[in-house]
Amino acid sequence: MSDSSSRRAFLKNGTMGTFAALSVGTPAAAALSKEQHDSPSAQASKKQADQHEVQDEYDGFSRYRPSRGHDPDSDYYIGKRVPGFRNPADGPAPFIANDLDKLPWKMKNGAKEFHLVCEPVAREFLPGHWMNVYGFNGSMPGPTIEVTQGDRIRIIVHNELPEETSIHWHGFELPVQYDGAHTMTQNPIKPGKTFKYEFDVHEEGTFFYHSHIAMQEAFGMVGWFIVHPQKVWDPPVDRDFGVIFQNFRIDPMQTVVNSWSMDWNWHTINGRSGPYATPLVCKHGERVRVRLLDFSPVQHHPIHMHGHTFWITGHEGARIPKSAWIPRNTELVGVAQAADFEFIANNPGDWMFHCHMVHHMMNHMVQHVGPRLREDAKVDHYLTSLDTRPRVKMHQDPQFGIPGYPQKMQGMTMTKPMMKKLWSRREVKGMRANAMMSMAGLMTSVRVLPDDLYQRVMETDEKVPKGSIFKEIVKRFGTIEDYEPAPPDVMQKMLNDD
């Protein structure tokens, strides 16, 4: 039996086991089970579950190797409607926003009740680089609110900012007094005061919440608001990731955002800059959804994914009918827009996932500091702070004689403790030793790992040497004879950082 076949058998038996366990519960559980079983949504889900069948290949499209299928009009061309392994009877795949928490709730008086606190937040964009922003409950972006279509929700917002605020529930069709449009639909929430928002959720899809004061938005005040459908979307996915792209202006030797600026030099994904943004890790053959929100102040992002072709299946407005899904490698996501990407992870490896704007693929890109400094530049303003900031090396490289040299950003070398923190995360285990050098700004990666390698990386605490997982993937799926490991000097430095 092949690995993929045995995995499907396990999933099928596991689901049957779940149904069996339900059938031998208490009388109350049996009554609840019957009520749930008889509901229209449950019947629809059961029908969907009964029809759920997972194959290795659909009309020439393989979930285990790069392929497109035979007919562009087929439902399965480029994996368009190829299902994930997850059975719809098990409900939606858990939503994962790396580096962000979920907002807890309690059922009170018939509503899911959440508590949000607006407050100043210090966020570590890169190891050792703490920035002063605004956020919610100690986090920027704020914690994720996650509900199910049909829920009634109550969100109690407490303002611990030194200034007034209000919160907008972006995309919801709700009673106007809860829309959060500052002064237009509600009085501002004064510092130290509380406001209650309460409404029924009839939508499903990708939403978010944010302050409705412009400068506070530029200061980071946003968070996910995910509404799962009552009936699991077809085809079901195995992974449901969320990434929020943001830009900030933070001047040299500063930690405070300049929200009045029109020039943005720090870029974050879920509040962290590359290479500190945590990779999205999935298993070979799974169906994956990535929800991407652009909450930058003024800049759009052409989002590019390496190694796969994805389908655009939804925007912040709603899920897109399948007849209008679009296959892409790059999707332009505008300010305040969200886009849902779905694909079959049929190409193992560590794949770049990033904004293609060149200035967004760097951190702290500023003038008047660093090795590109010209002799006639004035740095008096920065020199006054050298007692508290690392001194900038102002060398005279003879190659400055070449106009425009250098074009590669210099001087962002990380210290040993910073590198140790980057490599301490489970999600990066076994990547190439110099992988961190290639990711900055709005850059992260999608890791597609065979089952056994996924287990080593994500489910065990065994030591995984740098480069070992990547090399093993090349060995299995590429041409190992052509593989070039990271340069020995870089490898040695990285090893010393352990």
Phi, psi and omega per residue, in radians:
M1 nan 2.294 -3.131
S2 -1.260 2.860 3.118
D3 -1.040 -0.735 -3.098
S4 -1.182 -0.679 3.134
S5 -1.151 -0.749 -3.131
S6 -1.143 -0.579 -3.141
R7 -1.187 -0.695 3.105
R8 -1.121 -0.710 3.126
A9 -1.091 -0.711 3.123
F10 -1.083 -0.793 -3.130
L11 -1.090 -0.722 -3.141
K12 -1.126 -0.829 -3.138
N13 -1.134 -0.659 3.125
G14 -1.059 -0.739 3.134
T15 -1.155 -0.727 3.113
M16 -1.106 -0.634 3.112
G17 -1.119 -0.658 3.110
T18 -1.091 -0.783 3.108
F19 -1.086 -0.676 -3.134
A20 -1.124 -0.720 3.136
A21 -1.088 -0.690 3.135
L22 -1.111 -0.591 -3.029
S23 -1.271 -0.242 -3.111
V24 -1.977 0.439 -3.115
G25 -1.433 -2.940 3.134
T26 -1.246 2.897 3.077
P27 -0.987 -0.722 3.117
A28 -1.094 -0.733 3.133
A29 -1.137 -0.651 3.125
A30 -1.127 -0.724 3.119
A31 -1.120 -0.753 3.111
L32 -1.084 -0.724 -3.136
S33 -1.081 -0.714 -3.134
K34 -1.139 -0.745 -3.137
E35 -1.072 -0.784 3.130
Q36 -1.143 -0.651 -3.096
H37 -1.150 -0.602 -3.061
D38 -1.450 -0.269 -3.086
S39 -1.161 2.623 -3.132
P40 -0.997 -0.704 -3.118
S41 -1.173 -0.629 3.134
A42 -1.184 -0.703 3.126
Q43 -1.123 -0.685 3.109
A44 -1.134 -0.712 3.133
S45 -1.150 -0.671 -3.137
K46 -1.127 -0.730 3.116
K47 -1.085 -0.734 3.129
Q48 -1.107 -0.704 -3.114
A49 -1.181 -0.724 -3.129
D50 -1.081 -0.536 -3.104
Q51 -1.522 -0.075 -3.045
H52 -1.264 2.088 3.125
E53 -2.441 2.299 -3.084
V54 -1.938 2.194 3.117
Q55 -2.072 2.878 3.059
D56 -1.377 -0.563 -3.023
E57 -2.427 2.441 3.131
Y58 -2.298 1.993 3.091
D59 0.823 0.716 3.088
G60 1.581 -0.109 3.078
F61 -1.654 2.221 -3.137
S62 -1.835 2.374 3.076
R63 -1.410 -0.057 -3.075
Y64 -2.042 0.030 3.073
R65 -2.651 2.663 3.114
P66 -0.961 2.239 -3.087
S67 -2.918 2.884 3.140
R68 -2.170 -0.368 -3.024
G69 1.624 3.062 -2.983
H70 -1.605 -0.714 -2.921
D71 -2.110 2.072 3.127
P72 -1.023 -0.356 3.106
D73 -1.539 -0.050 -3.135
S74 -1.262 2.598 3.060
D75 -1.108 -0.291 -3.021
Y76 -1.947 0.148 3.118
Y77 -1.056 2.238 -3.083
I78 0.911 0.586 3.054
G79 1.270 0.319 -2.991
K80 -0.844 -0.953 -3.089
R81 -2.007 0.359 3.089
V82 -1.208 2.156 -3.050
P83 -1.330 2.760 2.969
G84 -1.385 3.104 3.123
F85 -1.303 -0.430 -3.049
R86 -1.172 2.237 3.130
N87 -1.341 2.328 3.127
P88 -0.964 -0.472 3.139
A89 -1.094 -0.359 3.131
D90 -1.513 0.061 3.112
G91 1.432 -3.137 -3.117
P92 -1.111 2.655 3.044
A93 -1.120 2.517 3.114
P94 -1.030 2.420 3.102
F95 -1.433 2.303 -3.100
I96 -2.168 2.004 2.987
A97 -1.983 1.709 -3.076
N98 -0.938 2.471 3.055
D99 1.261 0.145 3.098
L100 -2.232 2.563 3.108
D101 -1.574 2.931 3.007
K102 -1.749 2.527 -3.131
L103 -1.447 2.088 -3.141
P104 -1.229 2.802 3.120
W105 -2.518 2.822 3.024
K106 -2.311 2.533 3.095
M107 -1.391 2.089 3.140
K108 -2.399 2.171 3.084
N109 0.880 0.775 3.034
G110 1.392 0.185 -3.134
A111 -2.360 2.594 2.975
K112 -1.331 2.060 -3.042
E113 -1.821 2.175 3.123
F114 -2.008 2.706 3.072
H115 -2.203 2.141 3.114
L116 -2.031 2.363 3.096
V117 -2.055 2.069 3.078
C118 -1.460 2.228 -3.050
E119 -2.835 2.783 3.014
P120 -1.136 2.504 -3.061
V121 -2.371 2.463 2.951
A122 -1.770 2.131 -3.076
R123 -2.097 2.341 -3.114
E124 -1.520 1.681 -3.108
F125 -1.138 -0.808 3.053
L126 -2.285 2.805 3.111
P127 -0.905 2.095 3.127
G128 1.504 -0.139 -3.136
H129 -1.854 1.554 3.140
W130 -1.609 2.263 -3.106
M131 -2.049 2.596 -3.127
N132 -1.670 2.033 -3.085
V133 -2.379 -3.091 2.979
Y134 -1.901 2.599 3.123
G135 -2.806 -2.703 -3.096
F136 -2.341 2.375 3.038
N137 0.875 0.693 3.074
G138 1.389 0.187 -3.063
S139 -2.341 2.548 2.997
M140 -2.389 2.049 -0.129
P141 -1.029 2.944 -3.120
G142 -1.261 3.003 3.120
P143 -1.149 2.685 -3.079
T144 -1.391 2.278 2.985
I145 -1.654 2.227 -3.052
E146 -2.298 2.093 -3.124
V147 -2.372 3.141 3.103
T148 -2.052 2.475 3.103
Q149 -0.847 2.285 -3.116
G150 1.749 -0.200 3.131
D151 -1.206 2.609 2.871
R152 -1.733 2.315 -3.054
I153 -2.185 2.623 3.059
R154 -2.292 2.144 -3.130
I155 -2.098 2.018 -3.133
I156 -1.711 2.011 -3.061
V157 -1.820 2.164 3.103
H158 -1.969 2.303 -3.050
N159 -1.725 1.906 3.058
E160 -1.861 0.259 3.037
L161 -1.371 2.802 3.089
P162 -1.410 0.117 -3.115
E163 -2.486 2.898 -3.084
E164 -1.276 2.786 -3.130
T165 -2.685 3.079 2.936
S166 -2.758 2.755 -3.044
I167 -2.066 2.264 3.113
H168 -1.797 2.377 -3.138
W169 -1.753 1.615 -2.873
H170 -1.194 2.007 3.054
G171 1.794 -0.167 -3.066
F172 -1.506 2.492 3.050
E173 -1.673 1.635 -2.960
L174 -2.255 2.942 3.056
P175 -1.004 2.393 -2.908
V176 -1.067 -0.516 -3.087
Q177 -1.214 -0.173 3.119
Y178 -1.857 0.168 -3.042
D179 -1.257 -0.385 3.059
G180 1.403 0.188 3.079
A181 -1.235 1.973 -2.967
H182 -0.967 2.082 3.127
T183 1.234 -0.408 -3.125
M184 -1.346 -0.717 -3.097
T185 -2.089 -0.182 3.102
Q186 -2.704 2.743 3.026
N187 -1.289 2.579 3.130
P188 -1.040 2.622 3.035
I189 -1.482 1.947 -3.091
K190 -1.241 2.778 3.084
P191 -0.973 2.297 3.135
G192 1.492 -0.063 -3.077
K193 -1.825 2.953 -3.051
T194 -2.236 2.590 3.060
F195 -2.398 2.469 -3.125
K196 -1.860 2.241 3.020
Y197 -1.905 2.343 3.142
E198 -2.601 2.237 -3.136
F199 -2.850 2.868 3.067
D200 -1.539 2.496 3.137
V201 -1.846 1.904 3.108
H202 -1.800 -0.174 -3.136
E203 -1.449 3.031 2.921
E204 -2.504 2.547 3.084
G205 2.407 -2.682 -2.999
T206 -1.803 1.966 -3.126
F207 -2.292 3.084 3.088
F208 -2.728 2.890 3.089
Y209 -2.136 2.669 3.132
H210 -2.824 2.757 2.987
S211 -1.042 2.559 3.088
H212 -1.842 0.526 2.964
I213 -1.950 2.132 -2.923
A214 -0.941 -0.848 -3.075
M215 -1.145 -0.529 3.098
Q216 -1.254 -0.564 3.041
E217 -1.087 -0.776 3.127
A218 -1.181 -0.279 3.118
F219 -1.598 -0.003 2.966
G220 1.987 0.041 -2.954
M221 -1.398 1.583 -3.138
V222 -2.677 2.767 3.047
G223 -2.826 2.764 3.129
W224 -1.246 2.572 2.974
F225 -2.396 1.687 -3.038
I226 -1.749 2.259 3.096
V227 -2.025 1.939 3.118
H228 -1.359 2.473 3.129
P229 -1.263 2.666 3.083
Q230 -1.123 -0.659 3.068
K231 -1.862 2.165 -3.064
V232 -0.989 2.333 3.136
W233 -1.032 2.524 3.107
D234 -1.830 2.251 -0.028
P235 -1.403 2.642 -3.141
P236 -1.215 2.577 3.107
V237 -1.864 2.793 3.085
D238 -1.650 -0.493 -3.114
R239 -2.273 2.493 3.140
D240 -2.380 1.634 -3.072
F241 -1.717 2.655 3.042
G242 -2.279 2.297 3.106
V243 -2.320 2.260 3.105
I244 -1.855 2.090 3.094
F245 -1.644 2.277 3.114
Q246 -2.406 2.721 3.036
N247 -2.136 2.599 3.071
F248 -2.447 2.670 2.965
R249 -1.851 2.043 3.100
I250 -2.306 1.983 -3.044
D251 -1.190 2.786 3.113
P252 -0.975 2.442 3.116
M253 1.103 0.436 3.067
Q254 -2.164 2.749 3.015
T255 -2.128 -0.018 -3.071
V256 -1.763 2.314 -3.136
V257 -1.191 2.383 3.014
N258 -1.695 1.601 -3.034
S259 -1.323 -0.094 3.091
W260 -1.524 -0.184 -3.011
S261 -1.267 2.707 2.981
M262 -1.857 0.121 -3.090
D263 -2.143 2.215 -2.973
W264 -2.115 2.272 -3.019
N265 -2.195 -0.169 3.051
W266 -2.007 2.391 -3.046
H267 -2.258 2.386 -3.079
T268 -2.314 2.621 2.991
I269 -2.084 2.015 -3.029
N270 0.906 0.650 3.043
G271 1.487 0.116 3.104
R272 -2.291 2.565 3.106
S273 -1.637 2.638 3.010
G274 -1.110 2.437 0.133
P275 -1.598 0.258 -3.118
Y276 -1.443 -0.295 3.060
A277 -1.112 2.282 -3.010
T278 -1.345 2.275 3.133
P279 -1.057 2.710 3.049
L280 -1.639 2.048 -3.021
V281 -1.941 2.262 3.124
C282 -2.440 3.037 -3.140
K283 -1.712 2.616 3.102
H284 -0.976 2.206 3.086
G285 1.659 -0.150 -3.111
E286 -1.324 2.762 2.964
R287 -1.653 2.260 -2.981
V288 -2.143 2.383 2.970
R289 -1.986 2.357 3.011
V290 -2.122 2.092 3.059
R291 -1.702 2.163 -3.077
L292 -2.115 2.185 3.106
L293 -1.965 2.248 3.021
D294 -1.691 1.837 3.080
F295 -1.955 0.624 3.053
S296 -1.293 2.679 -3.117
P297 -1.104 -0.807 -3.052
V298 -2.448 0.007 -2.967
Q299 -1.998 2.336 3.083
H300 -1.503 2.820 -3.068
H301 -2.300 2.025 2.971
P302 -1.380 1.857 -3.017
I303 -1.586 2.183 -3.057
H304 -2.103 2.377 3.079
M305 -2.089 2.305 -3.139
H306 -1.466 2.580 2.911
G307 1.401 -0.135 -3.104
H308 -2.495 2.737 2.942
T309 -1.908 2.229 -3.084
F310 -1.960 2.853 3.081
W311 -1.861 2.382 3.024
I312 -1.479 1.949 -3.002
T313 -1.962 -0.093 -3.141
G314 -2.968 2.751 2.973
H315 -2.202 -3.075 -3.101
E316 -1.160 -0.300 -3.139
G317 -1.301 -0.791 -3.095
A318 -3.122 3.030 3.009
R319 -1.247 2.456 -3.089
I320 -1.518 2.360 3.038
P321 -0.972 2.503 -3.031
K322 -1.013 -0.540 -3.133
S323 -1.128 -0.302 -3.107
A324 -1.912 0.113 3.087
W325 -1.094 2.550 -3.070
I326 -2.146 2.259 3.040
P327 -1.448 2.351 -3.100
R328 -2.610 2.822 2.887
N329 -1.878 -0.408 3.129
T330 -2.379 2.336 3.116
E331 -2.254 2.252 3.103
L332 -1.443 2.076 3.134
V333 -1.938 2.075 -3.074
G334 -1.490 2.967 -3.138
V335 -1.018 2.307 3.136
A336 1.203 0.263 3.065
Q337 -1.842 2.639 2.986
A338 -2.130 2.590 3.088
A339 -2.347 2.423 3.091
D340 -1.802 2.144 3.093
F341 -1.835 2.414 3.025
E342 -2.338 2.469 3.141
F343 -2.758 2.774 3.001
I344 -1.606 2.180 -3.096
A345 -1.361 1.332 -3.021
N346 -1.780 0.175 -3.083
N347 -2.309 1.642 -3.056
P348 -1.047 2.563 3.100
G349 2.580 -3.105 3.040
D350 -1.858 1.908 -2.974
W351 -1.970 2.317 3.088
M352 -1.082 2.473 3.038
F353 -2.418 1.927 -2.911
H354 -2.761 2.824 2.937
C355 -1.287 2.430 -3.074
H356 -1.629 0.010 3.017
M357 -1.191 2.146 -2.990
V358 -1.073 -0.616 3.139
H359 -1.319 -0.170 3.094
H360 -1.619 -0.046 3.131
M361 -1.749 0.452 3.126
M362 -2.497 2.797 3.052
N363 -1.960 2.558 2.986
H364 0.932 0.734 -3.130
M365 -1.394 1.798 -3.094
V366 -2.363 2.900 3.085
Q367 -1.755 2.919 3.013
H368 1.280 0.209 2.965
V369 -2.454 2.775 3.044
G370 1.597 3.135 -3.005
P371 -1.242 -0.189 3.106
R372 -1.493 0.085 -3.112
L373 -1.042 2.274 3.078
R374 -1.594 2.742 -3.027
E375 -1.070 -0.551 -3.065
D376 -1.553 0.119 -3.121
A377 -1.382 2.542 3.129
K378 -1.716 2.254 -3.094
V379 -2.236 0.337 -3.068
D380 -0.973 -0.696 -3.090
H381 -1.054 -0.709 -3.089
Y382 -1.388 -0.568 -3.121
L383 -1.116 -0.415 -3.132
T384 -1.210 -0.245 -3.086
S385 -1.909 0.179 -3.029
L386 -1.161 -0.341 3.122
D387 -1.165 -0.461 -3.087
T388 -1.943 -0.093 -3.115
R389 -2.170 2.654 3.103
P390 -0.988 2.387 -3.128
R391 -1.231 2.364 -3.136
V392 -1.488 2.296 3.128
K393 -1.391 2.032 -3.098
M394 -1.884 1.348 -3.078
H395 -1.551 2.881 3.126
Q396 -1.949 1.576 3.125
D397 -1.397 2.193 -3.127
P398 -1.013 -0.386 -3.131
Q399 -1.301 -0.069 3.009
F400 -1.096 -0.232 3.072
G401 -1.150 -0.357 3.078
I402 -1.454 2.064 -3.093
P403 -0.939 2.277 3.068
G404 1.518 -0.154 -3.107
Y405 -1.334 2.468 -0.096
P406 -1.624 2.719 3.070
Q407 -1.659 -0.231 3.076
K408 -1.572 2.323 3.124
M409 -1.088 2.322 -3.127
Q410 -2.017 2.882 2.934
G411 1.477 0.223 3.106
M412 -1.827 0.501 -3.140
T413 -1.047 2.336 -3.125
M414 -1.619 2.641 3.131
T415 -1.391 2.953 3.126
K416 -1.023 -0.817 3.100
P417 -1.075 -0.618 3.124
M418 -1.144 -0.762 3.126
M419 -1.127 -0.656 3.134
K420 -1.078 -0.691 3.132
K421 -1.177 -0.689 3.111
L422 -1.067 -0.719 -3.076
W423 -1.499 -0.043 -3.118
S424 -1.360 -0.186 -3.073
R425 -1.456 2.446 -3.137
R426 -1.035 -0.676 -2.988
E427 -1.157 -0.260 -3.099
V428 -1.839 0.027 -3.062
K429 -1.022 2.282 3.060
G430 1.464 0.048 3.062
M431 -1.250 2.856 3.119
R432 -0.973 2.554 -3.031
A433 -1.069 -0.493 -3.136
N434 -1.814 0.321 3.141
A435 -1.037 -0.633 -3.076
M436 -1.161 -0.398 -3.107
M437 -1.266 -0.340 -3.021
S438 -1.716 -0.102 -3.087
M439 -1.999 2.214 3.074
A440 -2.649 2.801 3.100
G441 1.035 -2.292 -3.098
L442 -1.496 1.085 -3.133
M443 -2.385 2.323 2.974
T444 -2.527 -2.813 -3.128
S445 -2.517 2.697 2.985
V446 -1.885 2.085 -3.128
R447 -1.772 2.116 3.092
V448 -1.893 1.950 -2.997
L449 -2.118 2.340 2.966
P450 -0.971 2.740 -3.007
D451 -0.886 -0.827 -3.059
D452 -1.183 -0.640 3.128
L453 -1.277 -0.620 3.054
Y454 -1.024 -0.761 -3.130
Q455 -1.077 -0.741 -3.138
R456 -1.080 -0.714 -3.058
V457 -1.347 -0.822 -2.913
M458 -1.793 -0.285 -3.000
E459 -2.176 0.025 3.080
T460 -2.232 2.858 3.094
D461 -1.855 0.256 3.141
E462 -1.170 2.645 3.137
K463 -1.281 2.208 -3.123
V464 -2.029 1.927 -3.105
P465 -1.054 2.571 3.093
K466 -1.021 2.353 3.079
G467 1.520 -0.245 -3.011
S468 -1.221 -0.712 -3.141
I469 -1.193 -0.761 -3.135
F470 -1.074 -0.790 -3.133
K471 -1.096 -0.675 -3.140
E472 -1.132 -0.649 3.101
I473 -1.159 -0.735 3.090
V474 -1.070 -0.711 -3.129
K475 -1.077 -0.720 -3.076
R476 -1.412 -0.638 -2.958
F477 -2.096 -0.113 -3.107
G478 -2.110 -2.573 3.125
T479 -2.118 1.680 -3.017
I480 -1.095 -0.474 -3.131
E481 -1.101 -0.473 -3.115
D482 -1.671 0.014 -3.051
Y483 -1.351 2.327 3.087
E484 -1.988 1.957 3.083
P485 -1.088 2.933 3.094
A486 -1.025 2.535 -3.130
P487 -0.909 2.434 -3.070
P488 -0.954 -0.652 -3.111
D489 -1.156 -0.665 3.092
V490 -1.197 -0.747 3.125
M491 -1.018 -0.783 -3.109
Q492 -1.079 -0.720 3.128
K493 -1.096 -0.774 -3.131
M494 -1.127 -0.689 3.120
L495 -1.114 -0.654 3.109
N496 -1.152 -0.390 -3.138
D497 -1.372 -0.172 -3.119
D498 -1.119 nan nan
